[in-house]
Amino acid sequence: MRRPIARSLASALVLGAAAAALPLAATTPAEADSVIIGGQPVRVADSPWTVALASRDRFGGTRSGQFCGGVAIARSTVLTAAHCMREEVLGVPLGEVRDLKVIADREDLATNAGSEISVSRVRVNRDYDSYTNAGDFAVLTLAQPLPQSHVIGTARAGDAAYDPGTSATVYGWGDTTGRGDYARSLRAAQVTVLADKVCEEAYPGSADGTYTRASMVCAGEPQGGRDACQGDSGGPLVARGRLIGLVSWGDGCGRAGSPGVYTRISDVVRVMNQGQ
């Protein structure tokens, strides 16, 4: 995580290209391809709602073309980060991506396990602000439904899962060190939901973004060490068995004093209920 991928693309992708050995045409967007810092491998069967976003056309066959994460909130509905759908990440306008898919039930991206489902529709939050990072979500409609067991419930406004001090888990595929050491298998890290004021002090407004408590969730560890990273973008933050956030942005990966910032799911639900 870090700044949203579109902000840190130019410098970080040189590492991504070398580590993933992708063809040149796909390396520019590939920094969407990073990972959980300070985490450990987990079984996708234990978190089947965690899915990978993939495009072999844009990112090559390495790691199944994965470039961001996502989470199933209904059998045919997956949430991800809005910035994952930007041209700065994909390398071309979204409408020119010919093979956008969601990969389910595949913890090792180098295998053919699970299923790859085509995305039939993408709705990027029209109020997404790429400067402040507010409203960083997109809704993907799948061409075929997932099993009901793959759907996770969402935490609404006022849910205790958002309370500071709550233990949460963030899931994703990617760079386990922040130095281009890409993982093939799904990983997860335990983080703590932090008070909004912690992120307001860390991100009062700069080129990184501006923390806004109404639409964002702050999580991490005060001393750093456990965090999400680029390419985990759009993946789930889960607390008390419910989805509370989507990996969105931050400054660096696992740095002390720079918590991870997540899109607040209660705000996503509010916007979706308004019919966007």
LUMKOL-264830 format. One record per residue (C-alpha): residue in three letters; x, y, z. Coordinates in steps of 0.25 Angstrom, whole numbers. Layout:
REM LUMKOL-264830
<node><code>ALA</code><east>X</east><north>Y</north><up>Z</up></node>
...
//
This chain:
REM LUMKOL-264830
<node><code>MET</code><east>0</east><north>0</north><up>0</up></node>
<node><code>ARG</code><east>7</east><north>12</north><up>0</up></node>
<node><code>ARG</code><east>2</east><north>23</north><up>-8</up></node>
<node><code>PRO</code><east>-9</east><north>17</north><up>-17</up></node>
<node><code>ILE</code><east>-2</east><north>10</north><up>-28</up></node>
<node><code>ALA</code><east>-4</east><north>21</north><up>-39</up></node>
<node><code>ARG</code><east>4</east><north>30</north><up>-30</up></node>
<node><code>SER</code><east>16</east><north>21</north><up>-28</up></node>
<node><code>LEU</code><east>16</east><north>14</north><up>-41</up></node>
<node><code>ALA</code><east>28</east><north>20</north><up>-48</up></node>
<node><code>SER</code><east>39</east><north>17</north><up>-38</up></node>
<node><code>ALA</code><east>34</east><north>4</north><up>-32</up></node>
<node><code>LEU</code><east>31</east><north>-4</north><up>-45</up></node>
<node><code>VAL</code><east>45</east><north>-5</north><up>-49</up></node>
<node><code>LEU</code><east>46</east><north>-15</north><up>-37</up></node>
<node><code>GLY</code><east>33</east><north>-22</north><up>-41</up></node>
<node><code>ALA</code><east>38</east><north>-24</north><up>-55</up></node>
<node><code>ALA</code><east>51</east><north>-31</north><up>-51</up></node>
<node><code>ALA</code><east>44</east><north>-39</north><up>-40</up></node>
<node><code>ALA</code><east>32</east><north>-44</north><up>-48</up></node>
<node><code>ALA</code><east>40</east><north>-45</north><up>-62</up></node>
<node><code>LEU</code><east>28</east><north>-40</north><up>-69</up></node>
<node><code>PRO</code><east>29</east><north>-36</north><up>-84</up></node>
<node><code>LEU</code><east>32</east><north>-21</north><up>-86</up></node>
<node><code>ALA</code><east>18</east><north>-18</north><up>-90</up></node>
<node><code>ALA</code><east>12</east><north>-22</north><up>-77</up></node>
<node><code>THR</code><east>23</east><north>-17</north><up>-67</up></node>
<node><code>THR</code><east>18</east><north>-3</north><up>-66</up></node>
<node><code>PRO</code><east>5</east><north>-6</north><up>-59</up></node>
<node><code>ALA</code><east>11</east><north>-18</north><up>-51</up></node>
<node><code>GLU</code><east>14</east><north>-10</north><up>-38</up></node>
<node><code>ALA</code><east>-1</east><north>-13</north><up>-35</up></node>
<node><code>ASP</code><east>6</east><north>-26</north><up>-32</up></node>
<node><code>SER</code><east>11</east><north>-25</north><up>-18</up></node>
<node><code>VAL</code><east>8</east><north>-32</north><up>-5</up></node>
<node><code>ILE</code><east>5</east><north>-34</north><up>10</up></node>
<node><code>ILE</code><east>17</east><north>-29</north><up>19</up></node>
<node><code>GLY</code><east>19</east><north>-37</north><up>32</up></node>
<node><code>GLY</code><east>9</east><north>-47</north><up>28</up></node>
<node><code>GLN</code><east>8</east><north>-62</north><up>26</up></node>
<node><code>PRO</code><east>2</east><north>-72</north><up>16</up></node>
<node><code>VAL</code><east>-12</east><north>-75</north><up>18</up></node>
<node><code>ARG</code><east>-22</east><north>-85</north><up>11</up></node>
<node><code>VAL</code><east>-31</east><north>-79</north><up>1</up></node>
<node><code>ALA</code><east>-42</east><north>-89</north><up>6</up></node>
<node><code>ASP</code><east>-42</east><north>-82</north><up>19</up></node>
<node><code>SER</code><east>-45</east><north>-69</north><up>12</up></node>
<node><code>PRO</code><east>-52</east><north>-72</north><up>-1</up></node>
<node><code>TRP</code><east>-57</east><north>-58</north><up>-2</up></node>
<node><code>THR</code><east>-43</east><north>-53</north><up>-5</up></node>
<node><code>VAL</code><east>-41</east><north>-53</north><up>-20</up></node>
<node><code>ALA</code><east>-30</east><north>-48</north><up>-30</up></node>
<node><code>LEU</code><east>-32</east><north>-38</north><up>-41</up></node>
<node><code>ALA</code><east>-25</east><north>-43</north><up>-54</up></node>
<node><code>SER</code><east>-22</east><north>-39</north><up>-68</up></node>
<node><code>ARG</code><east>-12</east><north>-48</north><up>-75</up></node>
<node><code>ASP</code><east>-13</east><north>-38</north><up>-87</up></node>
<node><code>ARG</code><east>-8</east><north>-27</north><up>-78</up></node>
<node><code>PHE</code><east>1</east><north>-34</north><up>-68</up></node>
<node><code>GLY</code><east>6</east><north>-47</north><up>-75</up></node>
<node><code>GLY</code><east>4</east><north>-61</north><up>-71</up></node>
<node><code>THR</code><east>13</east><north>-60</north><up>-58</up></node>
<node><code>ARG</code><east>5</east><north>-62</north><up>-46</up></node>
<node><code>SER</code><east>-8</east><north>-63</north><up>-54</up></node>
<node><code>GLY</code><east>-7</east><north>-49</north><up>-59</up></node>
<node><code>GLN</code><east>-11</east><north>-44</north><up>-44</up></node>
<node><code>PHE</code><east>-10</east><north>-29</north><up>-42</up></node>
<node><code>CYS</code><east>-20</east><north>-25</north><up>-30</up></node>
<node><code>GLY</code><east>-29</east><north>-32</north><up>-20</up></node>
<node><code>GLY</code><east>-44</east><north>-32</north><up>-18</up></node>
<node><code>VAL</code><east>-54</east><north>-38</north><up>-9</up></node>
<node><code>ALA</code><east>-68</east><north>-44</north><up>-12</up></node>
<node><code>ILE</code><east>-80</east><north>-38</north><up>-5</up></node>
<node><code>ALA</code><east>-90</east><north>-45</north><up>-13</up></node>
<node><code>ARG</code><east>-90</east><north>-57</north><up>-22</up></node>
<node><code>SER</code><east>-88</east><north>-48</north><up>-35</up></node>
<node><code>THR</code><east>-82</east><north>-36</north><up>-28</up></node>
<node><code>VAL</code><east>-68</east><north>-33</north><up>-25</up></node>
<node><code>LEU</code><east>-62</east><north>-20</north><up>-19</up></node>
<node><code>THR</code><east>-48</east><north>-15</north><up>-22</up></node>
<node><code>ALA</code><east>-41</east><north>-2</north><up>-21</up></node>
<node><code>ALA</code><east>-45</east><north>9</north><up>-31</up></node>
<node><code>HIS</code><east>-30</east><north>12</north><up>-34</up></node>
<node><code>CYS</code><east>-28</east><north>-2</north><up>-39</up></node>
<node><code>MET</code><east>-37</east><north>1</north><up>-51</up></node>
<node><code>ARG</code><east>-29</east><north>14</north><up>-55</up></node>
<node><code>GLU</code><east>-20</east><north>15</north><up>-68</up></node>
<node><code>GLU</code><east>-8</east><north>17</north><up>-59</up></node>
<node><code>VAL</code><east>-9</east><north>3</north><up>-54</up></node>
<node><code>LEU</code><east>-15</east><north>-4</north><up>-66</up></node>
<node><code>GLY</code><east>-6</east><north>3</north><up>-76</up></node>
<node><code>VAL</code><east>-18</east><north>5</north><up>-85</up></node>
<node><code>PRO</code><east>-32</east><north>11</north><up>-83</up></node>
<node><code>LEU</code><east>-41</east><north>1</north><up>-75</up></node>
<node><code>GLY</code><east>-50</east><north>-1</north><up>-88</up></node>
<node><code>GLU</code><east>-38</east><north>-6</north><up>-95</up></node>
<node><code>VAL</code><east>-35</east><north>-18</north><up>-85</up></node>
<node><code>ARG</code><east>-40</east><north>-30</north><up>-93</up></node>
<node><code>ASP</code><east>-39</east><north>-41</north><up>-82</up></node>
<node><code>LEU</code><east>-42</east><north>-35</north><up>-68</up></node>
<node><code>LYS</code><east>-45</east><north>-47</north><up>-59</up></node>
<node><code>VAL</code><east>-47</east><north>-50</north><up>-45</up></node>
<node><code>ILE</code><east>-39</east><north>-63</north><up>-40</up></node>
<node><code>ALA</code><east>-46</east><north>-70</north><up>-28</up></node>
<node><code>ASP</code><east>-41</east><north>-83</north><up>-20</up></node>
<node><code>ARG</code><east>-26</east><north>-81</north><up>-25</up></node>
<node><code>GLU</code><east>-17</east><north>-79</north><up>-14</up></node>
<node><code>ASP</code><east>-4</east><north>-81</north><up>-22</up></node>
<node><code>LEU</code><east>-5</east><north>-72</north><up>-35</up></node>
<node><code>ALA</code><east>5</east><north>-81</north><up>-42</up></node>
<node><code>THR</code><east>-5</east><north>-92</north><up>-43</up></node>
<node><code>ASN</code><east>-18</east><north>-95</north><up>-50</up></node>
<node><code>ALA</code><east>-27</east><north>-98</north><up>-38</up></node>
<node><code>GLY</code><east>-40</east><north>-91</north><up>-36</up></node>
<node><code>SER</code><east>-47</east><north>-83</north><up>-46</up></node>
<node><code>GLU</code><east>-46</east><north>-71</north><up>-55</up></node>
<node><code>ILE</code><east>-58</east><north>-63</north><up>-57</up></node>
<node><code>SER</code><east>-60</east><north>-52</north><up>-67</up></node>
<node><code>VAL</code><east>-64</east><north>-38</north><up>-62</up></node>
<node><code>SER</code><east>-77</east><north>-34</north><up>-69</up></node>
<node><code>ARG</code><east>-78</east><north>-20</north><up>-64</up></node>
<node><code>VAL</code><east>-69</east><north>-10</north><up>-56</up></node>
<node><code>ARG</code><east>-75</east><north>2</north><up>-48</up></node>
<node><code>VAL</code><east>-64</east><north>11</north><up>-43</up></node>
<node><code>ASN</code><east>-69</east><north>20</north><up>-32</up></node>
<node><code>ARG</code><east>-72</east><north>33</north><up>-39</up></node>
<node><code>ASP</code><east>-68</east><north>41</north><up>-26</up></node>
<node><code>TYR</code><east>-54</east><north>35</north><up>-25</up></node>
<node><code>ASP</code><east>-44</east><north>46</north><up>-23</up></node>
<node><code>SER</code><east>-30</east><north>41</north><up>-28</up></node>
<node><code>TYR</code><east>-24</east><north>53</north><up>-20</up></node>
<node><code>THR</code><east>-29</east><north>51</north><up>-6</up></node>
<node><code>ASN</code><east>-32</east><north>36</north><up>-9</up></node>
<node><code>ALA</code><east>-46</east><north>37</north><up>-4</up></node>
<node><code>GLY</code><east>-57</east><north>28</north><up>-9</up></node>
<node><code>ASP</code><east>-46</east><north>18</north><up>-14</up></node>
<node><code>PHE</code><east>-55</east><north>6</north><up>-19</up></node>
<node><code>ALA</code><east>-61</east><north>0</north><up>-31</up></node>
<node><code>VAL</code><east>-72</east><north>-11</north><up>-33</up></node>
<node><code>LEU</code><east>-70</east><north>-23</north><up>-42</up></node>
<node><code>THR</code><east>-81</east><north>-31</north><up>-47</up></node>
<node><code>LEU</code><east>-77</east><north>-45</north><up>-51</up></node>
<node><code>ALA</code><east>-82</east><north>-53</north><up>-63</up></node>
<node><code>GLN</code><east>-84</east><north>-65</north><up>-55</up></node>
<node><code>PRO</code><east>-88</east><north>-66</north><up>-40</up></node>
<node><code>LEU</code><east>-79</east><north>-71</north><up>-29</up></node>
<node><code>PRO</code><east>-84</east><north>-81</north><up>-19</up></node>
<node><code>GLN</code><east>-91</east><north>-74</north><up>-7</up></node>
<node><code>SER</code><east>-80</east><north>-79</north><up>2</up></node>
<node><code>HIS</code><east>-71</east><north>-70</north><up>-4</up></node>
<node><code>VAL</code><east>-79</east><north>-57</north><up>0</up></node>
<node><code>ILE</code><east>-75</east><north>-49</north><up>12</up></node>
<node><code>GLY</code><east>-84</east><north>-40</north><up>20</up></node>
<node><code>THR</code><east>-81</east><north>-25</north><up>21</up></node>
<node><code>ALA</code><east>-80</east><north>-17</north><up>34</up></node>
<node><code>ARG</code><east>-90</east><north>-6</north><up>34</up></node>
<node><code>ALA</code><east>-88</east><north>8</north><up>41</up></node>
<node><code>GLY</code><east>-87</east><north>6</north><up>56</up></node>
<node><code>ASP</code><east>-82</east><north>-8</north><up>55</up></node>
<node><code>ALA</code><east>-73</east><north>-11</north><up>67</up></node>
<node><code>ALA</code><east>-63</east><north>-17</north><up>56</up></node>
<node><code>TYR</code><east>-59</east><north>-3</north><up>54</up></node>
<node><code>ASP</code><east>-55</east><north>0</north><up>68</up></node>
<node><code>PRO</code><east>-41</east><north>4</north><up>71</up></node>
<node><code>GLY</code><east>-33</east><north>-7</north><up>77</up></node>
<node><code>THR</code><east>-40</east><north>-18</north><up>69</up></node>
<node><code>SER</code><east>-32</east><north>-29</north><up>63</up></node>
<node><code>ALA</code><east>-33</east><north>-30</north><up>48</up></node>
<node><code>THR</code><east>-27</east><north>-38</north><up>36</up></node>
<node><code>VAL</code><east>-23</east><north>-33</north><up>22</up></node>
<node><code>TYR</code><east>-21</east><north>-42</north><up>11</up></node>
<node><code>GLY</code><east>-14</east><north>-41</north><up>-2</up></node>
<node><code>TRP</code><east>-3</east><north>-47</north><up>-12</up></node>
<node><code>GLY</code><east>10</east><north>-39</north><up>-15</up></node>
<node><code>ASP</code><east>23</east><north>-34</north><up>-10</up></node>
<node><code>THR</code><east>25</east><north>-39</north><up>4</up></node>
<node><code>THR</code><east>37</east><north>-29</north><up>7</up></node>
<node><code>GLY</code><east>33</east><north>-17</north><up>-1</up></node>
<node><code>ARG</code><east>46</east><north>-19</north><up>-9</up></node>
<node><code>GLY</code><east>40</east><north>-27</north><up>-21</up></node>
<node><code>ASP</code><east>40</east><north>-41</north><up>-14</up></node>
<node><code>TYR</code><east>27</east><north>-46</north><up>-20</up></node>
<node><code>ALA</code><east>19</east><north>-57</north><up>-14</up></node>
<node><code>ARG</code><east>11</east><north>-67</north><up>-22</up></node>
<node><code>SER</code><east>2</east><north>-71</north><up>-11</up></node>
<node><code>LEU</code><east>-9</east><north>-64</north><up>-3</up></node>
<node><code>ARG</code><east>-4</east><north>-57</north><up>10</up></node>
<node><code>ALA</code><east>-10</east><north>-50</north><up>22</up></node>
<node><code>ALA</code><east>-5</east><north>-41</north><up>33</up></node>
<node><code>GLN</code><east>-12</east><north>-38</north><up>46</up></node>
<node><code>VAL</code><east>-13</east><north>-23</north><up>48</up></node>
<node><code>THR</code><east>-21</east><north>-14</north><up>58</up></node>
<node><code>VAL</code><east>-32</east><north>-4</north><up>55</up></node>
<node><code>LEU</code><east>-26</east><north>9</north><up>60</up></node>
<node><code>ALA</code><east>-34</east><north>22</north><up>64</up></node>
<node><code>ASP</code><east>-37</east><north>31</north><up>53</up></node>
<node><code>LYS</code><east>-28</east><north>42</north><up>59</up></node>
<node><code>VAL</code><east>-16</east><north>33</north><up>57</up></node>
<node><code>CYS</code><east>-18</east><north>34</north><up>42</up></node>
<node><code>GLU</code><east>-22</east><north>48</north><up>43</up></node>
<node><code>GLU</code><east>-9</east><north>52</north><up>49</up></node>
<node><code>ALA</code><east>-1</east><north>43</north><up>40</up></node>
<node><code>TYR</code><east>-8</east><north>48</north><up>27</up></node>
<node><code>PRO</code><east>-14</east><north>62</north><up>29</up></node>
<node><code>GLY</code><east>-13</east><north>65</north><up>14</up></node>
<node><code>SER</code><east>-1</east><north>64</north><up>5</up></node>
<node><code>ALA</code><east>3</east><north>57</north><up>-9</up></node>
<node><code>ASP</code><east>0</east><north>44</north><up>-2</up></node>
<node><code>GLY</code><east>-14</east><north>47</north><up>1</up></node>
<node><code>THR</code><east>-23</east><north>52</north><up>12</up></node>
<node><code>TYR</code><east>-29</east><north>43</north><up>23</up></node>
<node><code>THR</code><east>-45</east><north>45</north><up>24</up></node>
<node><code>ARG</code><east>-51</east><north>37</north><up>35</up></node>
<node><code>ALA</code><east>-65</east><north>37</north><up>28</up></node>
<node><code>SER</code><east>-60</east><north>28</north><up>16</up></node>
<node><code>MET</code><east>-47</east><north>22</north><up>21</up></node>
<node><code>VAL</code><east>-42</east><north>13</north><up>32</up></node>
<node><code>CYS</code><east>-28</east><north>13</north><up>39</up></node>
<node><code>ALA</code><east>-21</east><north>0</north><up>42</up></node>
<node><code>GLY</code><east>-7</east><north>-5</north><up>45</up></node>
<node><code>GLU</code><east>3</east><north>-5</north><up>57</up></node>
<node><code>PRO</code><east>9</east><north>7</north><up>63</up></node>
<node><code>GLN</code><east>23</east><north>1</north><up>62</up></node>
<node><code>GLY</code><east>20</east><north>-3</north><up>48</up></node>
<node><code>GLY</code><east>24</east><north>-17</north><up>42</up></node>
<node><code>ARG</code><east>11</east><north>-22</north><up>38</up></node>
<node><code>ASP</code><east>3</east><north>-16</north><up>26</up></node>
<node><code>ALA</code><east>-2</east><north>-17</north><up>12</up></node>
<node><code>CYS</code><east>6</east><north>-13</north><up>0</up></node>
<node><code>GLN</code><east>4</east><north>-9</north><up>-14</up></node>
<node><code>GLY</code><east>-4</east><north>-20</north><up>-22</up></node>
<node><code>ASP</code><east>-11</east><north>-24</north><up>-9</up></node>
<node><code>SER</code><east>-20</east><north>-12</north><up>-14</up></node>
<node><code>GLY</code><east>-35</east><north>-15</north><up>-14</up></node>
<node><code>GLY</code><east>-33</east><north>-27</north><up>-5</up></node>
<node><code>PRO</code><east>-41</east><north>-29</north><up>8</up></node>
<node><code>LEU</code><east>-39</east><north>-24</north><up>22</up></node>
<node><code>VAL</code><east>-47</east><north>-33</north><up>31</up></node>
<node><code>ALA</code><east>-51</east><north>-32</north><up>46</up></node>
<node><code>ARG</code><east>-60</east><north>-40</north><up>55</up></node>
<node><code>GLY</code><east>-64</east><north>-48</north><up>42</up></node>
<node><code>ARG</code><east>-68</east><north>-36</north><up>34</up></node>
<node><code>LEU</code><east>-62</east><north>-28</north><up>23</up></node>
<node><code>ILE</code><east>-59</east><north>-14</north><up>28</up></node>
<node><code>GLY</code><east>-49</east><north>-9</north><up>18</up></node>
<node><code>LEU</code><east>-42</east><north>-10</north><up>4</up></node>
<node><code>VAL</code><east>-27</east><north>-8</north><up>3</up></node>
<node><code>SER</code><east>-26</east><north>6</north><up>-2</up></node>
<node><code>TRP</code><east>-13</east><north>15</north><up>1</up></node>
<node><code>GLY</code><east>-2</east><north>19</north><up>11</up></node>
<node><code>ASP</code><east>12</east><north>24</north><up>12</up></node>
<node><code>GLY</code><east>22</east><north>12</north><up>9</up></node>
<node><code>CYS</code><east>19</east><north>-2</north><up>14</up></node>
<node><code>GLY</code><east>20</east><north>-6</north><up>29</up></node>
<node><code>ARG</code><east>26</east><north>7</north><up>33</up></node>
<node><code>ALA</code><east>25</east><north>12</north><up>48</up></node>
<node><code>GLY</code><east>16</east><north>24</north><up>48</up></node>
<node><code>SER</code><east>10</east><north>22</north><up>35</up></node>
<node><code>PRO</code><east>-2</east><north>13</north><up>36</up></node>
<node><code>GLY</code><east>-10</east><north>6</north><up>25</up></node>
<node><code>VAL</code><east>-22</east><north>13</north><up>20</up></node>
<node><code>TYR</code><east>-34</east><north>5</north><up>15</up></node>
<node><code>THR</code><east>-47</east><north>9</north><up>8</up></node>
<node><code>ARG</code><east>-58</east><north>8</north><up>19</up></node>
<node><code>ILE</code><east>-68</east><north>-2</north><up>15</up></node>
<node><code>SER</code><east>-80</east><north>5</north><up>22</up></node>
<node><code>ASP</code><east>-78</east><north>17</north><up>13</up></node>
<node><code>VAL</code><east>-77</east><north>7</north><up>1</up></node>
<node><code>VAL</code><east>-90</east><north>1</north><up>5</up></node>
<node><code>ARG</code><east>-97</east><north>15</north><up>7</up></node>
<node><code>VAL</code><east>-93</east><north>19</north><up>-7</up></node>
<node><code>MET</code><east>-97</east><north>6</north><up>-13</up></node>
<node><code>ASN</code><east>-111</east><north>7</north><up>-6</up></node>
<node><code>GLN</code><east>-112</east><north>21</north><up>-13</up></node>
<node><code>GLY</code><east>-112</east><north>14</north><up>-26</up></node>
<node><code>GLN</code><east>-99</east><north>17</north><up>-32</up></node>
//
